[in-house]
Amino acid sequence: MNRRQWFQTLAAALAGAAKASAQKGRPLANADLSKPPLLLADFQPRSMLRTRVTKVPKARFPVIDIHTHLCWTDVLKGQETVEMLATPQEVLPVMDRRNIRMMVTITGGFGKGTQQAIDYWHKPHPDRFLVFTEPWYAKTAEPGYAKFQADEIERAHRRGARGLKVLKTLGLFLRERITEGPLVKVDDPRFDPMWEAAGALKMPVLIHTSDPVAFFLPTDRFNERYEELYRHPDWSFYGRDFPSDDELQQARLRVVARHPKTNFIFAHVGKAEDLEFVSSCLEKYPNVYVEIGARIGELGRQPRAARRFFDRFQDRILFGTDAVPNGIEVPQQIFGDELYQIYYRFLETEDEYFDYAPAPVPPQGRWRIYGLGLPEAILRKVYYQNAARLLGIEANWG
């Protein structure tokens, strides 16, 4: 069943429910049962609010985008080859137009794949692109993996990798026999030498653990991300043998506590729906930072709390987008001019009720966002100074 057929089925079900309700003496108010309901897929309401629209074509200060995917590899298959999702010639013009000084492609693979990514992105443009390496998960079941993985981090560092990216693969997909057996926990001790190696080499760890809270709930009429989960049913972690969001969050914090000399960047704010929880993590663990990639949709619908959060933790928040070139399945991540202009508008203006993604229908949930209007001192830190400090970059960029 394709998407339109599904929505047609849904419309028929709704019509049937309306008629059944009417037959029970509870008709829907003013419902015209002679007309089929409007398909939700076709519903694109236009706001009647007249609010300020501020164009922000370039960031006020140079930007380091700490969270992008310019290349990709299937980490569970163990193939070292990295797929390039764009060319520097395609990416650099957008960077120049939008004042992006540097992009970090975090999914830089492992083994020879990391070298491939560095040769493709970093070496020809060392002042514009950096590459992170990833764990070699396909070897986790082999004897001596813990030492091998720590040594591999050192080898990647010698090749030029500047950090370590840990996808939600750890905790939600990697199993004891790679794709079979029990799930491997985020705080599995086999990875302790890897965390330590990253810390010793001053390689920040950008770690994505868990996912939006709605992904761990039933995909039903109460789920605010129902449409998104219908489009991507494999994004749901409700039921089966998946741990809960809280279990995943606590496992990550145990890793952070065991490795105080390693800097961890929590991807996607860590848990953008619960800034009190994230604040408690930042208060307790000075080696924790957060980046905002693909979460302005969450931050922007709680602007007062988000502004307080940025004020309070301005030295530990990094700019990120989770940008993917040609990522048509994830409109909130499609690399391009419009994506960055939305982020800049969110951070720099006090505009109200605008789209968080370049898409006709909000892709994560049917809401809009409000700008934070951050002052220049905080913008400098979020745009590039905090990331430059973690990455060891001399950045006197104004």
DOKOL-715967 format. One line per 10 residues: number of its first residue (from 1); for each residue x, y, z of C-alpha. Coordinates in nm, 2 decimals, decimal comma. Example, Ala and Ser with C-alpha at 12.3 -4.5 7.8 and 13.67 -1.06 7.14 Angstrom:
1 = 1,23/-0,45/0,78; 1,37/-0,11/0,71;
//
This chain:
1 = 0,00/0,00/0,00; 0,15/0,33/-0,10; 0,12/0,66/0,09; -0,19/0,80/-0,09; -0,37/0,46/-0,07; -0,31/0,46/0,30; -0,45/0,81/0,34; -0,75/0,72/0,13; -0,81/0,42/0,36; -0,77/0,65/0,66;
11 = -1,02/0,90/0,51; -1,27/0,61/0,46; -1,22/0,50/0,81; -1,28/0,85/0,94; -1,60/0,88/0,73; -1,72/0,55/0,87; -1,65/0,67/1,22; -1,84/0,99/1,16; -2,14/0,80/1,03; -2,12/0,55/1,32;
21 = -2,11/0,84/1,56; -2,41/1,00/1,40; -2,60/0,68/1,41; -2,53/0,66/1,79; -2,68/1,00/1,83; -2,35/1,18/1,86; -2,31/1,35/1,52; -2,00/1,55/1,46; -2,09/1,92/1,49; -2,17/2,07/1,15;
31 = -2,02/1,77/0,96; -2,13/1,73/0,60; -2,13/1,36/0,57; -2,21/1,38/0,20; -1,85/1,49/0,14; -1,55/1,27/0,19; -1,31/1,40/0,46; -1,01/1,60/0,35; -0,70/1,37/0,33; -0,46/1,46/0,60;
41 = -0,18/1,44/0,33; -0,35/1,72/0,15; -0,41/1,94/0,45; -0,17/2,24/0,44; -0,34/2,52/0,64; -0,22/2,87/0,59; -0,18/3,07/0,91; -0,39/3,39/0,93; -0,15/3,55/1,18; 0,03/3,86/1,06;
51 = 0,37/3,84/1,21; 0,71/3,98/1,14; 0,92/3,80/0,88; 1,29/3,86/0,91; 1,52/3,74/0,63; 1,86/3,62/0,76; 2,06/3,53/0,45; 2,39/3,49/0,63; 2,48/3,41/0,99; 2,59/3,71/1,18;
61 = 2,92/3,54/1,26; 3,11/3,25/1,10; 2,97/2,91/1,16; 3,11/2,57/1,24; 2,84/2,31/1,17; 2,95/2,03/1,40; 2,69/1,78/1,28; 2,66/1,70/0,91; 2,66/1,38/0,70; 2,85/1,45/0,38;
71 = 2,94/1,08/0,36; 2,79/0,76/0,49; 2,86/0,39/0,55; 2,66/0,10/0,69; 2,85/0,05/1,02; 2,69/-0,29/1,09; 2,80/-0,44/0,76; 3,17/-0,39/0,83; 3,25/-0,26/0,48; 3,52/0,01/0,50;
81 = 3,42/0,19/0,19; 3,25/0,52/0,25; 2,98/0,66/0,02; 3,02/1,03/-0,06; 2,68/1,20/-0,07; 2,80/1,52/-0,24; 3,11/1,68/-0,38; 3,31/1,97/-0,23; 3,22/2,17/-0,54; 2,85/2,12/-0,46;
91 = 2,88/2,21/-0,09; 3,13/2,50/-0,09; 2,91/2,76/-0,27; 2,63/2,71/-0,01; 2,89/2,74/0,27; 3,02/3,06/0,12; 2,68/3,21/0,07; 2,56/3,13/0,43; 2,89/3,22/0,61; 2,97/2,86/0,71;
101 = 3,34/2,86/0,77; 3,37/2,48/0,84; 3,16/2,17/0,82; 3,23/1,85/1,02; 3,12/1,53/0,85; 3,07/1,30/1,14; 2,99/0,97/0,97; 3,34/0,93/0,84; 3,34/0,55/0,86; 3,62/0,33/1,01;
111 = 3,94/0,18/0,90; 4,03/0,26/0,54; 3,69/0,43/0,51; 3,80/0,71/0,75; 4,11/0,76/0,54; 3,90/0,77/0,22; 3,67/1,04/0,38; 3,97/1,25/0,50; 4,13/1,23/0,15; 3,81/1,34/-0,01;
121 = 3,69/1,62/0,22; 3,97/1,74/0,45; 4,29/1,72/0,26; 4,18/1,92/-0,04; 4,01/2,18/0,19; 4,17/2,16/0,54; 4,02/2,48/0,65; 3,67/2,40/0,55; 3,60/2,03/0,63; 3,68/1,80/0,92;
131 = 3,61/1,43/0,95; 3,51/1,22/1,25; 3,57/0,84/1,27; 3,32/0,57/1,39; 3,35/0,25/1,59; 3,42/-0,07/1,40; 3,10/-0,25/1,52; 3,14/-0,56/1,29; 3,43/-0,67/1,51; 3,26/-0,64/1,85;
141 = 3,21/-1,02/1,88; 3,57/-1,09/1,82; 3,82/-1,16/2,10; 4,03/-0,86/2,20; 3,78/-0,62/2,05; 3,82/-0,36/2,34; 4,19/-0,31/2,27; 4,15/-0,33/1,90; 3,89/-0,05/1,90; 4,10/0,17/2,12;
151 = 4,40/0,12/1,89; 4,18/0,19/1,59; 4,08/0,53/1,74; 4,46/0,61/1,77; 4,51/0,50/1,41; 4,22/0,72/1,29; 4,36/1,01/1,48; 4,70/0,97/1,31; 4,52/0,97/0,98; 4,36/1,31/1,06;
161 = 4,02/1,22/1,23; 3,93/1,50/1,47; 3,66/1,33/1,67; 3,45/1,02/1,72; 3,08/0,98/1,62; 2,87/0,72/1,79; 2,53/0,67/1,62; 2,22/0,54/1,80; 2,33/0,21/1,65; 2,49/0,15/2,00;
171 = 2,19/0,08/2,22; 1,93/0,03/1,95; 2,07/-0,18/1,66; 2,40/-0,34/1,74; 2,35/-0,69/1,89; 2,58/-0,95/2,04; 2,61/-1,12/1,70; 2,61/-0,79/1,52; 2,25/-0,82/1,39; 2,13/-1,11/1,60;
181 = 2,10/-1,18/1,97; 2,06/-0,93/2,26; 2,12/-0,56/2,21; 2,45/-0,43/2,31; 2,41/-0,17/2,58; 2,55/0,19/2,55; 2,76/0,14/2,87; 2,90/-0,20/2,76; 3,25/-0,22/2,92; 3,40/-0,34/2,58;
191 = 3,39/0,03/2,48; 3,56/0,17/2,78; 3,91/0,17/2,62; 3,76/0,35/2,32; 3,61/0,63/2,53; 3,94/0,66/2,72; 4,14/0,67/2,40; 3,92/0,95/2,26; 3,97/1,15/2,58; 4,35/1,10/2,58;
201 = 4,37/1,22/2,22; 4,13/1,52/2,29; 3,89/1,39/2,03; 3,53/1,49/2,13; 3,27/1,22/2,11; 2,95/1,32/1,94; 2,71/1,06/2,07; 2,35/1,00/1,96; 2,16/0,80/2,21; 1,79/0,73/2,22;
211 = 1,55/0,93/1,99; 1,25/1,16/2,02; 1,04/1,04/2,31; 0,74/0,98/2,09; 0,93/0,71/1,91; 0,92/0,50/2,22; 0,54/0,53/2,26; 0,26/0,35/2,07; 0,20/0,49/1,72; -0,16/0,58/1,79;
221 = -0,39/0,89/1,78; -0,22/1,03/2,09; 0,13/1,03/1,93; 0,22/1,38/1,82; 0,46/1,23/1,56; 0,20/0,99/1,41; 0,25/1,10/1,05; 0,63/1,09/1,08; 0,62/0,74/1,23; 0,37/0,62/0,96;
231 = 0,61/0,74/0,69; 0,90/0,57/0,87; 0,77/0,28/1,08; 1,12/0,15/1,13; 1,19/0,46/1,34; 0,95/0,33/1,62; 1,12/0,17/1,92; 0,80/0,08/2,10; 0,78/-0,27/2,23; 0,99/-0,57/2,12;
241 = 1,32/-0,58/2,31; 1,41/-0,22/2,28; 1,51/-0,04/2,60; 1,31/0,27/2,71; 1,43/0,62/2,65; 1,51/0,65/3,02; 1,72/0,33/3,02; 1,92/0,46/2,72; 1,97/0,81/2,88; 2,09/0,66/3,21;
251 = 2,33/0,42/3,03; 2,49/0,72/2,85; 2,53/0,91/3,17; 2,71/0,61/3,33; 2,96/0,63/3,04; 3,00/1,00/3,09; 3,06/0,95/3,47; 3,32/0,67/3,41; 3,52/0,89/3,17; 3,54/1,24/3,31;
261 = 3,84/1,33/3,09; 3,65/1,26/2,77; 3,44/1,54/2,62; 3,10/1,41/2,51; 2,87/1,61/2,28; 2,51/1,49/2,31; 2,36/1,50/1,96; 2,02/1,66/1,92; 2,04/1,84/2,25; 2,04/1,51/2,43;
271 = 1,66/1,52/2,50; 1,52/1,83/2,35; 1,17/1,77/2,48; 1,30/1,79/2,84; 1,54/2,08/2,90; 1,52/2,03/3,27; 1,67/1,69/3,23; 1,94/1,81/2,99; 2,02/2,10/3,23; 2,07/1,85/3,51;
281 = 2,32/1,65/3,30; 2,51/1,97/3,21; 2,52/2,07/3,58; 2,64/1,74/3,70; 2,89/1,65/3,43; 3,13/1,93/3,31; 3,25/1,71/3,02; 2,90/1,72/2,85; 2,81/1,95/2,57; 2,51/1,96/2,34;
291 = 2,45/2,04/1,98; 2,11/2,15/1,83; 2,10/1,95/1,50; 1,75/1,86/1,38; 1,59/1,99/1,71; 1,50/2,35/1,65; 1,15/2,21/1,60; 1,15/2,11/1,96; 1,35/2,41/2,10; 1,14/2,66/1,90;
301 = 0,81/2,56/2,04; 0,93/2,63/2,39; 1,11/2,96/2,32; 1,12/3,10/2,68; 1,26/2,78/2,83; 1,50/2,74/2,53; 1,62/3,10/2,57; 1,69/3,05/2,94; 1,87/2,73/2,85; 2,10/2,91/2,60;
311 = 2,16/3,19/2,85; 2,26/2,95/3,12; 2,47/2,70/2,91; 2,60/2,94/2,64; 2,95/2,79/2,67; 2,84/2,44/2,61; 2,60/2,46/2,32; 2,72/2,39/1,96; 2,57/2,47/1,63; 2,47/2,17/1,43;
321 = 2,20/2,09/1,16; 2,23/1,71/1,09; 2,24/1,82/0,73; 2,23/1,55/0,46; 2,28/1,64/0,09; 1,98/1,53/-0,12; 1,81/1,40/0,19; 1,46/1,41/0,05; 1,32/1,17/0,31; 1,41/1,41/0,60;
331 = 1,31/1,77/0,50; 1,44/1,90/0,83; 1,79/1,79/0,73; 1,81/1,87/0,36; 2,14/2,05/0,31; 2,10/2,38/0,13; 2,05/2,75/0,16; 1,70/2,74/0,30; 1,79/2,51/0,59; 2,06/2,74/0,72;
341 = 1,84/3,05/0,68; 1,58/2,88/0,91; 1,84/2,81/1,17; 1,98/3,16/1,16; 1,63/3,31/1,19; 1,56/3,09/1,49; 1,88/3,19/1,67; 1,90/3,56/1,57; 1,55/3,69/1,55; 1,24/3,71/1,77;
351 = 1,01/3,62/1,48; 0,70/3,42/1,57; 0,53/3,12/1,44; 0,74/3,01/1,14; 0,83/2,68/0,98; 1,12/2,48/1,13; 1,19/2,30/0,80; 1,18/2,37/0,43; 0,87/2,16/0,37; 0,51/2,23/0,28;
361 = 0,40/2,02/0,58; 0,60/2,02/0,91; 0,78/1,68/0,89; 0,83/1,61/1,26; 0,51/1,74/1,40; 0,23/1,98/1,31; 0,36/2,29/1,49; 0,57/2,60/1,42; 0,84/2,77/1,61; 0,95/3,10/1,76;
371 = 1,29/3,27/1,74; 1,52/3,32/2,04; 1,68/3,65/1,95; 2,02/3,56/2,11; 2,26/3,84/2,18; 2,59/3,86/1,99; 2,80/3,73/2,27; 2,60/3,40/2,28; 2,57/3,38/1,90; 2,95/3,39/1,87;
381 = 2,99/3,10/2,11; 2,71/2,89/1,96; 2,81/2,96/1,60; 3,18/2,87/1,63; 3,37/2,95/1,95; 3,25/2,65/2,15; 3,31/2,41/1,87; 3,65/2,56/1,79; 3,76/2,52/2,15; 3,65/2,15/2,16;
391 = 3,82/2,08/1,82; 4,14/2,26/1,91; 4,10/2,52/1,63; 4,24/2,87/1,64; 3,94/3,07/1,54; 3,97/3,45/1,57; 3,69/3,51/1,32; 3,53/3,82/1,46;
//
